[in-house]
Amino acid sequence: MIEALNSDDIVNKFGGRFKLTALIQKRLGEIIDGARPLVEREGRSDLEVVIEEILQEKISIDWEASGLEKPAPVKKTAR
């Protein structure tokens, strides 16, 4: 599951590794502090749950509230 973060598609969707990492850290802190996961835990670690939430597009960066520039849409690459 963590291997999915190696995909350029997901990294580019968030405007780079730094922004993706910041999203992961923020959500991981929320879950550690008691927030309910938005996906089934199914024996997964907190980090794996956060990554699954991202992959299922359950969480994202609030571009307006953050003041960050939203990256251009990413075209899917054939692999």
N, CA and C atoms as a LAMMPS dump frame, in Angstrom:
ITEM: TIMESTEP
0
ITEM: NUMBER OF ATOMS
237
ITEM: BOX BOUNDS ff ff ff
-5.0000000000000000e+02 5.0000000000000000e+02
-5.0000000000000000e+02 5.0000000000000000e+02
-5.0000000000000000e+02 5.0000000000000000e+02
ITEM: ATOMS id mol type element x y z
1 1 1 N 0.821 -1.19 0
2 1 2 C 0 0 0
3 1 3 C 0.865 1.254 0
4 2 1 N 1.883 1.278 0.831
5 2 2 C 2.753 2.448 0.88
6 2 3 C 3.478 2.607 -0.45
7 3 1 N 3.661 1.514 -1.172
8 3 2 C 4.293 1.575 -2.491
9 3 3 C 3.5 2.461 -3.442
10 4 1 N 2.203 2.593 -3.214
11 4 2 C 1.358 3.43 -4.08
12 4 3 C 1.814 4.88 -4.066
13 5 1 N 2.491 5.295 -3.008
14 5 2 C 2.965 6.677 -2.919
15 5 3 C 4.144 6.937 -3.853
16 6 1 N 4.724 5.885 -4.408
17 6 2 C 5.818 6.048 -5.366
18 6 3 C 5.307 6.475 -6.734
19 7 1 N 4.011 6.388 -6.948
20 7 2 C 3.42 6.757 -8.229
21 7 3 C 3.511 8.26 -8.434
22 8 1 N 4.025 8.663 -9.593
23 8 2 C 4.096 10.089 -9.916
24 8 3 C 2.704 10.693 -10.007
25 9 1 N 1.709 9.893 -10.391
26 9 2 C 0.341 10.405 -10.519
27 9 3 C -0.157 10.976 -9.196
28 10 1 N -0.009 10.214 -8.121
29 10 2 C -0.531 10.68 -6.828
30 10 3 C 0.311 11.833 -6.29
31 11 1 N 1.618 11.781 -6.504
32 11 2 C 2.491 12.867 -6.041
33 11 3 C 2.147 14.159 -6.77
34 12 1 N 1.992 14.084 -8.079
35 12 2 C 1.685 15.275 -8.877
36 12 3 C 0.288 15.818 -8.586
37 13 1 N -0.63 14.936 -8.222
38 13 2 C -2 15.361 -7.908
39 13 3 C -2.014 16.358 -6.751
40 14 1 N -1.059 16.212 -5.846
41 14 2 C -0.994 17.084 -4.682
42 14 3 C 0.069 18.167 -4.816
43 15 1 N 0.683 18.273 -5.967
44 15 2 C 1.646 19.346 -6.189
45 15 3 C 3.041 19.039 -5.687
46 16 1 N 3.333 17.774 -5.442
47 16 2 C 4.677 17.383 -5.035
48 16 3 C 4.69 16.57 -3.753
49 17 1 N 5.843 15.988 -3.489
50 17 2 C 5.996 15.119 -2.319
51 17 3 C 5.823 15.874 -1
52 18 1 N 6.289 17.122 -0.951
53 18 2 C 6.18 17.884 0.292
54 18 3 C 4.72 18.079 0.691
55 19 1 N 3.884 18.49 -0.244
56 19 2 C 2.468 18.726 0.065
57 19 3 C 1.76 17.421 0.408
58 20 1 N 2.099 16.35 -0.307
59 20 2 C 1.509 15.045 -0.007
60 20 3 C 1.915 14.598 1.395
61 21 1 N 3.184 14.781 1.732
62 21 2 C 3.674 14.406 3.058
63 21 3 C 2.994 15.228 4.147
64 22 1 N 2.797 16.518 3.892
65 22 2 C 2.121 17.376 4.87
66 22 3 C 0.688 16.901 5.104
67 23 1 N -0.006 16.505 4.03
68 23 2 C -1.369 15.985 4.157
69 23 3 C -1.372 14.705 4.99
70 24 1 N -0.44 13.817 4.703
71 24 2 C -0.347 12.556 5.452
72 24 3 C -0.096 12.839 6.93
73 25 1 N 0.846 13.729 7.229
74 25 2 C 1.168 14.042 8.624
75 25 3 C -0.025 14.643 9.358
76 26 1 N -0.724 15.552 8.704
77 26 2 C -1.873 16.201 9.341
78 26 3 C -2.962 15.182 9.654
79 27 1 N -3.289 14.348 8.678
80 27 2 C -4.355 13.363 8.886
81 27 3 C -3.929 12.3 9.893
82 28 1 N -2.674 11.895 9.854
83 28 2 C -2.177 10.903 10.801
84 28 3 C -2.31 11.433 12.228
85 29 1 N -1.987 12.704 12.43
86 29 2 C -2.153 13.319 13.748
87 29 3 C -3.6 13.319 14.198
88 30 1 N -4.513 13.589 13.266
89 30 2 C -5.941 13.579 13.599
90 30 3 C -6.388 12.196 14.048
91 31 1 N -5.936 11.17 13.338
92 31 2 C -6.328 9.797 13.695
93 31 3 C -5.722 9.403 15.04
94 32 1 N -4.46 9.757 15.26
95 32 2 C -3.816 9.458 16.542
96 32 3 C -4.552 10.153 17.685
97 33 1 N -5.062 11.355 17.422
98 33 2 C -5.802 12.111 18.442
99 33 3 C -7.247 11.644 18.605
100 34 1 N -7.663 10.621 17.851
101 34 2 C -8.982 10.034 18.06
102 34 3 C -9.997 10.202 16.945
103 35 1 N -9.632 10.861 15.841
104 35 2 C -10.576 10.997 14.722
105 35 3 C -10.891 9.616 14.151
106 36 1 N -12.109 9.464 13.685
107 36 2 C -12.505 8.182 13.096
108 36 3 C -11.972 8.063 11.676
109 37 1 N -11.444 6.893 11.337
110 37 2 C -10.992 6.676 9.962
111 37 3 C -12.173 6.728 8.992
112 38 1 N -11.92 7.174 7.782
113 38 2 C -12.95 7.265 6.747
114 38 3 C -13.014 6.005 5.891
115 39 1 N -12.15 5.042 6.191
116 39 2 C -12.157 3.74 5.521
117 39 3 C -12.095 2.669 6.606
118 40 1 N -12.412 1.446 6.236
119 40 2 C -12.336 0.342 7.19
120 40 3 C -10.886 0.094 7.58
121 41 1 N -10.658 -0.112 8.872
122 41 2 C -9.298 -0.322 9.367
123 41 3 C -8.746 -1.675 8.914
124 42 1 N -9.518 -2.725 9.049
125 42 2 C -9.145 -4.073 8.6
126 42 3 C -7.738 -4.476 9.03
127 43 1 N -7.371 -4.16 10.272
128 43 2 C -6.078 -4.56 10.808
129 43 3 C -4.901 -3.734 10.308
130 44 1 N -5.18 -2.645 9.609
131 44 2 C -4.098 -1.817 9.068
132 44 3 C -3.612 -0.814 10.109
133 45 1 N -2.364 -0.385 9.934
134 45 2 C -1.797 0.642 10.808
135 45 3 C -2.448 1.986 10.502
136 46 1 N -2.247 2.951 11.395
137 46 2 C -2.79 4.292 11.172
138 46 3 C -2.271 4.874 9.86
139 47 1 N -0.987 4.706 9.585
140 47 2 C -0.406 5.231 8.345
141 47 3 C -1.054 4.587 7.122
142 48 1 N -1.258 3.283 7.161
143 48 2 C -1.895 2.601 6.037
144 48 3 C -3.333 3.076 5.842
145 49 1 N -4.022 3.368 6.931
146 49 2 C -5.391 3.887 6.846
147 49 3 C -5.388 5.246 6.156
148 50 1 N -4.464 6.125 6.54
149 50 2 C -4.377 7.455 5.923
150 50 3 C -4.094 7.332 4.433
151 51 1 N -3.18 6.462 4.063
152 51 2 C -2.854 6.283 2.646
153 51 3 C -4.064 5.769 1.883
154 52 1 N -4.801 4.845 2.472
155 52 2 C -6.011 4.334 1.822
156 52 3 C -7.053 5.439 1.676
157 53 1 N -7.175 6.301 2.669
158 53 2 C -8.099 7.432 2.564
159 53 3 C -7.719 8.328 1.385
160 54 1 N -6.43 8.542 1.196
161 54 2 C -5.955 9.364 0.075
162 54 3 C -6.235 8.664 -1.248
163 55 1 N -5.917 7.377 -1.321
164 55 2 C -6.125 6.625 -2.564
165 55 3 C -7.6 6.575 -2.951
166 56 1 N -8.484 6.517 -1.96
167 56 2 C -9.926 6.493 -2.23
168 56 3 C -10.507 7.901 -2.353
169 57 1 N -9.638 8.906 -2.307
170 57 2 C -10.035 10.316 -2.428
171 57 3 C -11.039 10.737 -1.355
172 58 1 N -10.884 10.169 -0.164
173 58 2 C -11.724 10.544 0.98
174 58 3 C -11.192 11.816 1.639
175 59 1 N -9.886 12.076 1.488
176 59 2 C -9.292 13.301 2.017
177 59 3 C -8.453 13.949 0.927
178 60 1 N -8.295 15.235 1.045
179 60 2 C -7.5 15.996 0.084
180 60 3 C -7.1 17.313 0.736
181 61 1 N -6.327 18.088 0.034
182 61 2 C -5.94 19.41 0.516
183 61 3 C -7.059 20.387 0.184
184 62 1 N -7.436 21.214 1.144
185 62 2 C -8.408 22.279 0.903
186 62 3 C -7.624 23.455 0.331
187 63 1 N -7.563 23.507 -0.989
188 63 2 C -6.708 24.484 -1.667
189 63 3 C -7.119 25.913 -1.354
190 64 1 N -8.409 26.187 -1.275
191 64 2 C -8.87 27.552 -0.986
192 64 3 C -8.449 27.994 0.408
193 65 1 N -8.726 27.173 1.391
194 65 2 C -8.417 27.525 2.775
195 65 3 C -6.914 27.59 3.03
196 66 1 N -6.151 26.763 2.315
197 66 2 C -4.709 26.715 2.548
198 66 3 C -3.97 27.897 1.935
199 67 1 N -4.582 28.518 0.93
200 67 2 C -3.903 29.61 0.236
201 67 3 C -2.851 29.128 -0.744
202 68 1 N -2.747 27.81 -0.903
203 68 2 C -1.787 27.239 -1.847
204 68 3 C -2.391 27.204 -3.244
205 69 1 N -1.524 27.236 -4.227
206 69 2 C -1.983 27.149 -5.609
207 69 3 C -2.264 25.692 -5.947
208 70 1 N -3.45 25.446 -6.469
209 70 2 C -3.834 24.083 -6.839
210 70 3 C -3.05 23.663 -8.075
211 71 1 N -2.441 22.455 -8.042
212 71 2 C -1.691 22.005 -9.215
213 71 3 C -2.621 21.722 -10.395
214 72 1 N -2.058 21.778 -11.583
215 72 2 C -2.825 21.477 -12.793
216 72 3 C -3.278 20.025 -12.751
217 73 1 N -4.424 19.704 -13.371
218 73 2 C -4.889 18.31 -13.408
219 73 3 C -3.825 17.399 -14.011
220 74 1 N -3.74 16.204 -13.459
221 74 2 C -2.737 15.236 -13.894
222 74 3 C -3.366 14.264 -14.867
223 75 1 N -2.69 14.056 -15.99
224 75 2 C -3.146 13.042 -16.94
225 75 3 C -2.625 11.701 -16.474
226 76 1 N -3.486 10.699 -16.512
227 76 2 C -3.083 9.349 -16.121
228 76 3 C -2.049 8.832 -17.107
229 77 1 N -0.999 8.208 -16.568
230 77 2 C 0.02 7.625 -17.43
231 77 3 C -0.223 6.135 -17.547
232 78 1 N -0.025 5.62 -18.726
233 78 2 C -0.186 4.182 -18.947
234 78 3 C 1.072 3.479 -18.478
235 79 1 N 0.89 2.424 -17.727
236 79 2 C 2.05 1.658 -17.236
237 79 3 C 1.867 0.215 -17.541
